[in-house]
Amino acid sequence: MAPKLSHLLSAILVIFSIQSFRGQARTLKPEHRQSFSSFLQGLEGIQKGQTVEGLIELKQYLKKFGYYPSDITLTSSDFDDHLELALKTYQEYFHLNVTGNLDSSTIQQMMIPRCGMPDIINTPSAKPNSTKSKHKKVHVVAHYAFGAQKWPPSKYALTYRFGSGVQVVGSDTLRSVCSKAFQTWAKVSKFTFREATGGASADIVIEFFSGDHGDQSPFDGPGNQLAHAFYPQDGRLHYDADENWSTDPAMDQIDLETVTVHEIGHLLGLYHSKDHPEAIMYPTTQRGSKKRDLAQDDIDGIHALYSN
């Protein structure tokens, strides 16, 4: 009897260990989600002229989204003139109090989940006493924006396929969500969208990835950057596999269709919408919310971009 009892106890211990590991694995996402928030909150109150360990990460964040000149190399953890200008430009973009300081309202804005594409495209070097800079190839009409990248008339019938990235949601669910999101844009534009079948090549490739996935735009884990899509005629749409995705989101989840409609706007050539939080092309989205319908600003933008 003793050997059998010993084997039984060993089996119980193995099962307990597996369940404990699973329990720990489930806690990784919320713990990671707090890391970016905690990092920012730890910097609140820093002042110009100070040198603070980790400040380089804040600079990298701001540069990623276009608030630093594209030709600047970030090397120091000093709170210098360039950081002050970057913060002022960020605050102006999101209609915050323009202080040039990392205050609580700026930190709260940075903590909102967002698209991984920049808000300001190809920002050239600017003098520290200037808070505005526009690239000559960026067209701003009303509140939407777009650049020179667009699909030619011969490519208005676009095909898409699903790549072999990380499996996060069921294939039927992803197909349904993407089909609806493409139709949202098809209804107001000259484009048609069709899924390529049988292993055929496609204009658009849709995949989930984690972390660094080889496109020079790594994901950051759960909590901040949700997805990115490249401008015409690149055709790549990537979701962060570490996010908590849903088609009917609870308060701690991200709506897959909301993000998909937004990223398709980038695939068609639209940049972020600056002044209309209700627009699909606004850069941020709240957890637990759905925003699947185009606003007038989005419609005006796609009509202006493909006016001919």
N, C-alpha and C positions, 0 to 999 in steps of 0.2 A: 504493500500500500504506500510505503514511504516514497519510492521512486515516482509513482503516479501523482502523489500529492506535490512532490517537488516540481514535476513537469507542469502541473496545473498552476502552481504559484508563479512559475516562470512565464507562462502564457499570460497570466493576469498582469504581471509587471510590464510585459511587452506592450499589451493593449493600453495600459495606463500611460506608458511612455509616449506611444503614438498619439493618444488623445491630448496629452499635455503639449506635445510639439505642435499639433494642429491648433490648440488654443493659443499658443504663443504666436503662431503664424498669423492668426486672425488679428492679433494686436499690432502687427508690424505697420500696417497702413496708417492707422490713426496716429501712432507715435511718429512716423515719418512725416505725416501731414503737419505736425506741430513744429518740426524742425525749422522750416523756413520762417514761420511766424515768430518763433522764439528768437531766431537770429535777428530779424528786423527789430523786434521789441527790445532786444539787448543793445541796439544802436541808438534808440530814442534819446534825444537830448545832446548828442554830440554836436560840436560846434566847429565852425571854420577855423582852420589852423591846427586842429588836433590831429594826432596820428593814432589810429585805432586799429588793432589787429582785426582782420576780417573785413575791413572797409573795402578792400579790393573786390569782394564778392558783390557788394552793393553796386559798385561801379560796373562790374560785368553784367549785372542784371539790367541796369539802365542802358548800357551800350547795346545789349541784345535787342532791346525794343526801340532803338533808334534815338535815344536821348543823349548820346555821346557822338562826337564826330567820328565818322567811319575810319579816318586815317590816324586816330590816336591809339597808341599802345599803352595799355593800363599796366602799370608796374608798382605803384606805391599805394600805401594805405593812409595817405594824407588827405585830409579834408581841404581840398584846394579850390581854386577858382572854377575849374572845369566841373567839379562835382556840384558846386553851388549852382552853376548854370544848368547842369543836367537836371537837378532837382526842381529848379524853377520852371524849366520847360515841361517836365512831367506834371507838375502841379497846374500849370496853365492848361495843358492838354485835357486834364480831367476836372477842370474848373474848381480846383482847390485854392485855398489861400496861398498866394505865391510868396513864400518866405525864403526859399533856398535852404531851409532846414529840414531835417528828417523828423517832422512832428507826427503826432498821433494820427491825424487824418490822412497823411501821406502813407503811413505804415498800413493803416486799415485798407486803403485803396490797393496797395501792393499785395495784400493778402487775398484779394478776391480772385478766384480761378479765372484763367484767361487763355486766349489763343496764344500760341507760341510765335506767331508772326509779328514783326515790328509794327509800331504805330507810326513811326516816321521813317521814310525810306531814304537810304543813302545820304544821310545828313553830312554836309561838308563841314570843315573846320569853321568855328565861329569865335568871334572875340568874346572874352569873358563878360563884357558889359552888354552883350546882346542876348535877348531871350527868344529871338525868332530867327529861324533859318529854313529856307525852302530849297529843295533841289529842283533844278530847272526842268527835269523830266517828270516831275510829279504835278498832276493837274488837280487842283482843288476847285470844285464847283459845288455851290451850296455847302453841304457838310460831308459829302462823300468824297472819296479820293481814288485815283487810279493812275497808273503809269503808262509806259509805252507798250508794255507786254499785252498782247491780245491774240485771240485765235483768228486766223484769216477766214473769209467767207467760205472757203473750200472745206473748212473743218467745223462748220456749225452742227454737223451731225456727229456727235462725240460718242465714243464707246468707252466702257469702263470694265474693269475686272478686279477680282479680289486676290491679293498676293498671298504668299505663304508665310506671313509674319506670325506673331503670337496669337494663339486662339483665345479670345476673351469672351465673345458672345457667340451664340449659335449662328451658323451660316445662314439659316432661313431668316432669323431675326435681323442680321446685318443686311441681307439683301432687301428685306422689306423696308427697313429704315432708309437705306440709300436710295431706293427706288422712289420713295415719297419725297425725299429731299431734292433729288434731281428734278422731279416734276414740279416742285415749288418754283424753281428757277425757269423751267421750260415754259410755264404758263405766262411769264412776263418777258420773255426774250425770244431770240431767233433760234435758240439751241434746242436740239433734241438729244436724248441720251438713251443708249441701249447697252445692255450688258453683253460683253463679248463671251462667246461660249466655245467649248472644244479646244481650250488652250490657245486661242488666237491672241495676237497682240492687241493692245488697247491704248487709247489716248490717255486714260486715267487709270492709275493703279492704287488700290485702297488697302491699307494694312495697319495692324497694331504692332507697336514696338515698345521695348523698355530701354531706358537709359540711352547710351550712345549707340546709335544704329547706323552710323556710316554716312549721314547726310550733312554733317557739320552743324547739326542743330539738335543736340541730345536732349532727351526728356529728363525731367527732374524728379521723377517719382510722384507719388500722389500729392495733390494739394494745390498746385499752382498752374503750371503749363499743361493744357489739356490736349492739344493737337496742333498740327500745322499742315498747310497745303501750299505748294509752290505755284508761282504765277505761270501763265501760259508761256511756252507750250510744254512745260515740264511734266505736269500731270500727276504728281505724287501727292497723295493724301495720307497722312500718318496720324494715328491716335496714340496717346500714351496708354500703354497696356496696364499701367499701375493705378490708374484712376478707378473709382467705383462707378462704373457705367450702369445705366438703366434706361429702359424705354418708358418707365413710369416712375420717375425719381422720388425717393424719400428725401428727407432734409439733408442727408449726408451723401447724396448721390448726384451724378451729372447726367443730364438728359442727352442721350446719344444723338437723337434727331436734331436737337437745337444746335449742337456743335457741328454736325454734318452739313446742315444748311449754311452755316457760317463759312466753313472751310470750302465748300463748293464756290462761294462768292470769290474766294482767293483764286481758286482754279480758273475762274473765268476772267480774272484780272483786276478785281476790286481790292482796294486797300481798306484799312479800318475807317469806319465812320466816327467822326470826332465828337459831335455835339448832340447826338440823339441816342440816349441809352436804350430806347425802344427798338432801334434798328438792329437787324440781324448782324450787320457788319461792325457793330460796336465791339470793342476788344474783350470785354469781360462778360461773364455769365454767373449767376448765383447758383449754388447747390440747391437742389430741390425744386428748381424752377423750369418751366418750359417756355421757349420763345421760338416758335417754329414758322411763324408767318412773316413774310417780308413787310417792312414798313415802307412808306412812300419814299423815304430817302434811299433805301436799297433799290427800289424800282427805278427811281430817277438816275441812280448811279449806273445801272446796267444799260439803261437806254442811252445815256450820254456816252458811255464807253463804246457802244456799238451803234452809234447814230447813223452810220452809213450802210 
